[in-house]
Amino acid sequence: MIRIVIAEDQGMLLGALGALLDLEEGMEVVGKAKNGEEAISLVKQQKPDVCIMDIEMPVKSGLDAAEELKDDPCKVIILTTFARAGYFERARKAGISGYLLKDSPSEELANSIRVIMDGRKVYAPELVDIAYEEENPLTEREEQVIKLIADGKNTKEIANQLYLTTGTVRNYVSVIFDKLNVSNRIEAISRFKEKGWFK
């Protein structure tokens, strides 16, 4: 019997997924979580074979939870609406066994679980294309600057922390805006985050 925990913050989808997988021969849903934190504690309690996880959930995201479960024998499958290169990259680094999209047919999920239990990895084909499509355009130094902006630091604080002049920091900021095609700091942070480039 393949024991499964599902983490999904949309109640209706959580119920539907659970019901679908319970109908599959040789599969049993042993726990349902509404966020990444609940998922981690259910995995520790129930010791499932597989944990299916959404990415964008309250309290703790699926990617954060996957990173915490990296050394757990439970296999993590990300099931999300987001085919984003950065998310995919981060998920792969967290050692996930599968990354599937919610709009794929339901039987595909059950088949993927069986394939993963055989020790293989399953990635949605769209992701493989995206992974090669869009690279993070920022240099290492520009990344340091945007991370400090995201931490709420102002130009002067960034300059002090990186041992730069405020003028140099302003230049970096305007290059970042250009590269990300945005007009202010808030847009820059949300674009960078949306692409999943924050490591």
Secondary structure as the mmCIF struct_conf table of DSSP 4:
data_model
#
loop_
_struct_conf.conf_type_id
_struct_conf.id
_struct_conf.beg_label_comp_id
_struct_conf.beg_label_asym_id
_struct_conf.beg_label_seq_id
_struct_conf.end_label_comp_id
_struct_conf.end_label_asym_id
_struct_conf.end_label_seq_id
STRN STRN1 ILE A 2 ALA A 7
BEND BEND1 ASP A 9 ASP A 9
HELX_RH_AL_P HELX_RH_AL_P1 GLY A 11 LEU A 23
BEND BEND2 GLU A 24 GLU A 24
TURN_TY1_P TURN_TY1_P1 GLU A 25 GLY A 26
STRN STRN2 MET A 27 ALA A 33
BEND BEND3 LYS A 34 ASN A 35
HELX_RH_AL_P HELX_RH_AL_P2 GLY A 36 GLN A 46
BEND BEND4 ASP A 49 ASP A 49
STRN STRN3 VAL A 50 MET A 53
BEND BEND5 ILE A 55 GLU A 56
BEND BEND6 PRO A 58 LYS A 60
HELX_RH_AL_P HELX_RH_AL_P3 GLY A 62 GLU A 68
TURN_TY1_P TURN_TY1_P2 LEU A 69 ASP A 71
BEND BEND7 ASP A 72 CYS A 74
STRN STRN4 LYS A 75 THR A 80
BEND BEND8 THR A 81 THR A 81
HELX_RH_AL_P HELX_RH_AL_P4 ALA A 85 LYS A 93
TURN_TY1_P TURN_TY1_P3 ALA A 94 GLY A 95
BEND BEND9 SER A 97 SER A 97
STRN STRN5 GLY A 98 LEU A 101
TURN_TY1_P TURN_TY1_P4 LYS A 102 ASP A 103
BEND BEND10 SER A 104 SER A 104
HELX_RH_AL_P HELX_RH_AL_P5 SER A 106 MET A 117
TURN_TY1_P TURN_TY1_P5 ASP A 118 GLY A 119
STRN STRN6 VAL A 122 TYR A 123
HELX_RH_AL_P HELX_RH_AL_P6 PRO A 125 GLU A 133
HELX_RH_AL_P HELX_RH_AL_P7 GLU A 140 ALA A 150
TURN_TY1_P TURN_TY1_P6 ASP A 151 GLY A 152
HELX_RH_AL_P HELX_RH_AL_P8 THR A 155 LEU A 162
TURN_TY1_P TURN_TY1_P7 TYR A 163 TYR A 163
HELX_RH_AL_P HELX_RH_AL_P9 THR A 166 LEU A 180
TURN_TY1_P TURN_TY1_P8 ASN A 181 ASN A 181
BEND BEND11 SER A 183 ASN A 184
HELX_RH_AL_P HELX_RH_AL_P10 ARG A 185 GLU A 194
TURN_TY1_P TURN_TY1_P9 LYS A 195 GLY A 196
#
